[in-house]
Structure formats: structure tokens, C-alpha cells
């Protein structure tokens, strides 16, 4: 069957901006970029290759399958699947491809041991539970954990990691500091038995604002893609120089005049108060533009912000371009990002997220997966 696309919209990924963000976050040797979930919608392999060229020595992916894709693409970095090995096949694949599977409970130790290669150690990572209460060993588990690990000399723990639950919330600083102290204590115990074990705690907000969490390995995610986890807080300036990597464009299908009192799109959610010019743009909720943004967001057309009007449709969205001159079918509208005229600013994933009471991660993942991607 011939290849096809379901939309003329495009997701633009600026790999140069990605690399600049990577260098802004510190010494490349200490960074484990988080490229899980198809690199937050930016594309696993293009992002990994760009970061490989920038000097990345390790990657955090979501699944063993993502790790396998990196190996098949010829990437030789240490690769840690953050969801762990979910199935017996995952464990076999991780061992065969020299991935670094995550140990999160005692059953994982047995499963990993059963897959140790005959000719080399199986490198594993140990997840420490410090306050997220998802995956990992607690401090009380450490004596039994060390006893179990010593039973399998062909299994080598090379990394201890945990995750901060609210490092982006200055008002929760006490909780974050408690997590930091607990992780330090747990690592001290683990490293008595395994002195070469590296430590990894700092996520994007911690990399920006808590330098003590960097340790040997830090794990930025959102910051790589231009998001500032401190947006809207008193620490917002810490990520002010980050650049959004993703932009989304769509062509204008038609420009039409409407009269005062006429409505636009479903449900008459927008009724013109005066004669207006409306551009119909080829994007919608099927391409990641949330329907709940109807009449609540802007588009960037000819470098200027214009209000979106009417209900967002599956594959079309309308904008009031009455204030612009010479808008034509075939012109480009920018749903995210795009070139802004002086004094104007593009729409960002953070702006959309704030209006939807969500986080920019969700916007990026949805738009990146719903639109054909082009790279520069």
C-alpha cells in the first residue's frame, strides 16, 4: 500500500536548538538525556543521533524496544530503559543487546540473573524509592537487596537512581530536600558494596536549580526540548535561555468574509460581533490541538498573533485575520512556534498547557506523534 498522511500540517524539529539546549545543561559527559516516549514526541532516532553527535555518552529511554531501536541504529551508549524490563523477552533482549535494565523489586533480580550472558557481566541499574512511590527499593530493603545482588557475581550494578517528585515546586523544597538526603544515604550504603556505582537523581528542574543533585549522572528531559520546569514560579529565570525545539505549522485552506451575526464552526460557539475575515487552517484535534482550546488560543500568521475562533474541528481550525492584510490560501499558519514579527511572540507548549491546566510534556507528546515530522 502506498504511504499516506492524514494531514498537511507539519511538526518542525530544530535539532540545532536541541544540541544548544544540551550544551546549556552542563558537561555532556555527566548528562543522560531522557529520550523516552519517542523523545517526548520529537522522534527517538533523529534526537538520539543529534545528541550522539553532541557527545552524549548515555541515554534514558522508556522501553526495552526503544533501547533495541537505538542499538539497531548503531548507537553504542549506555542505555537505561526507565520502565524496566516488562516481559521475559524484554529481559533476554536487554541482556543480549547490553542494555542496562532497571531493577525495581526482588523478582527483577531473579529475572535479570537468569539472563546473564556467559561471556560478560550484565550491567544493571538499581531504582531507589525516595518519595515518588512508584517503582524501586526502599531504604528498609537495602540489607536484603545487597544480599541478593551478592549472590550473582555476573550481574554488576553500575547505576543507582531515583526521581524527584516536586523539584519544580519551590514551595515543596522541604520534601525535595528530604528526598535528596534519603537518596544520599541509600547510595552511601550501596556504594560500600559497589564502589564504582554511579548516582543519578537530578531531573530537568534539579539540573537547573539544585546542583547538588547532579552527581555523576543527571537526567534532563523537558529542558532538552526547551521547556522550563520553573515557568510561572519565582525561579523562572533559571531556564530563560532554553529554546523550544518543536514548532507546528499548517497551511491556510481558505480565507472568507463573514458578516456580523454569522457564526463559525460547530455549535455557534463564536458569533461575529462585526464583519470579519476568517482563515480556515488545516489543523485540529486530530493533529494534537486540543478541542478545549476553542476560542482560547492564538495562531501565528504572517508573523503576527491572531485569535482562534469557533470550535476546533478534527482537521480544521479557524482564526480571525481581520487585522492582517493580504492573507491568502496557501499561506502558513503556526500552531506552535514559528517566525514572529518584532514585538510579537510565538505560541508555546507552556502557554497551551497553562490554558489547559496541564503540562507542556503532554502538548509536545501529542503534537509530535500526530503530525508528520520534518527536521532541520
C-alpha positions, 0 to 999 in steps of 0.5 A, a space after each residue: 500500500 502506498 504511504 499516506 498522511 492524514 494531514 498537511 500540517 507539519 511538526 518542525 524539529 530544530 535539532 540545532 536548538 536541541 544540541 544548544 539546549 544540551 550544551 546549556 545543561 552542563 558537561 555532556 559527559 555527566 548528562 543522560 538525556 531522557 529520550 523516552 516516549 519517542 523523545 517526548 514526541 520529537 522522534 527517538 532516532 533523529 534526537 538520539 543521533 543529534 545528541 550522539 553527535 553532541 557527545 552524549 555518552 548515555 541515554 534514558 529511554 522508556 522501553 526495552 524496544 526503544 533501547 533495541 531501536 537505538 542499538 539497531 541504529 548503531 548507537 553504542 551508549 549506555 542505555 537505561 530503559 526507565 520502565 524496566 524490563 516488562 516481559 521475559 523477552 524484554 529481559 533476554 533482549 536487554 541482556 543480549 543487546 547490553 542494555 542496562 535494565 532497571 531493577 525495581 523489586 526482588 523478582 527483577 533480580 531473579 529475572 535479570 540473573 537468569 539472563 546473564 550472558 556467559 561471556 560478560 557481566 550484565 550491567 544493571 541499574 538499581 531504582 531507589 524509592 525516595 518519595 515518588 512511590 512508584 517503582 524501586 527499593 526502599 531504604 528498609 530493603 537495602 540489607 536484603 537487596 545487597 544480599 541478593 545482588 551478592 549472590 550473582 557475581 555476573 550481574 554488576 550494578 553500575 547505576 543507582 537512581 531515583 526521581 524527584 517528585 516536586 523539584 519544580 515546586 519551590 514551595 515543596 523544597 522541604 520534601 525535595 530536600 528530604 528526598 535528596 538526603 534519603 537518596 544520599 544515604 541509600 547510595 552511601 550504603 550501596 556504594 560500600 558494596 559497589 564502589 564504582 556505582 554511579 548516582 543519578 537523581 537530578 531531573 530537568 528542574 534539579 539540573 537547573 536549580 539544585 546542583 547538588 543533585 547532579 552527581 555523576 549522572 543527571 537526567 534532563 528531559 523537558 529542558 532538552 526540548 526547551 521547556 522550563 520546569 520553573 515557568 510561572 514560579 519565582 525561579 523562572 529565570 533559571 531556564 530563560 535561555 532554553 529554546 523550544 525545539 518543536 514548532 507546528 505549522 499548517 497551511 491556510 485552506 481558505 480565507 472568507 468574509 463573514 458578516 456580523 451575526 454569522 457564526 463559525 464552526 460547530 455549535 455557534 460557539 463564536 458569533 461575529 460581533 462585526 464583519 470579519 475575515 476568517 482563515 480556515 487552517 488545516 489543523 485540529 484535534 486530530 493533529 494534537 490541538 486540543 478541542 478545549 482550546 476553542 476560542 482560547 488560543 492564538 495562531 501565528 500568521 504572517 508573523 503576527 498573533 491572531 485569535 482562534 475562533 469557533 470550535 476546533 474541528 478534527 482537521 480544521 481550525 479557524 482564526 480571525 485575520 481581520 487585522 492582517 492584510 493580504 492573507 491568502 490560501 496557501 499561506 502558513 499558519 503556526 500552531 506552535 512556534 514559528 517566525 514572529 514579527 518584532 514585538 510579537 511572540 510565538 505560541 508555546 507548549 507552556 502557554 497551551 498547557 497553562 490554558 489547559 491546566 496541564 503540562 507542556 510534556 503532554 502538548 509536545 507528546 501529542 503534537 509530535 506523534 500526530 503530525 508528520 515530522 520534518 527536521 532541520 
